[in-house]
Amino acid sequence: MGEVETLQRTPCERFSRSMGFIRPVSNFNVGKYSEFCERKTFKESNCLTTGDRHEELKKKAA
């Protein structure tokens, strides 16, 4: 019980669609990586065709 287990982790490669191709993020240049980091995550609840926003727009249109 006195021994501490060490976790071994395997590096995970992230991929992103850039300029029509799926490429590893580690191959991005400084500018493209900066642009990648500024991207916002898509949330389906904010989509205009589903979720609360959709219901709100339908009420305004009626």
Buried (B, 14 or more C-beta within 10 A) or exposed (E): EEEEEEEEEEEEEEEBEBEEEEBEBEEBEEEBBEEEEEEEEEEEEEEEEEEEEBEEEEEEEE
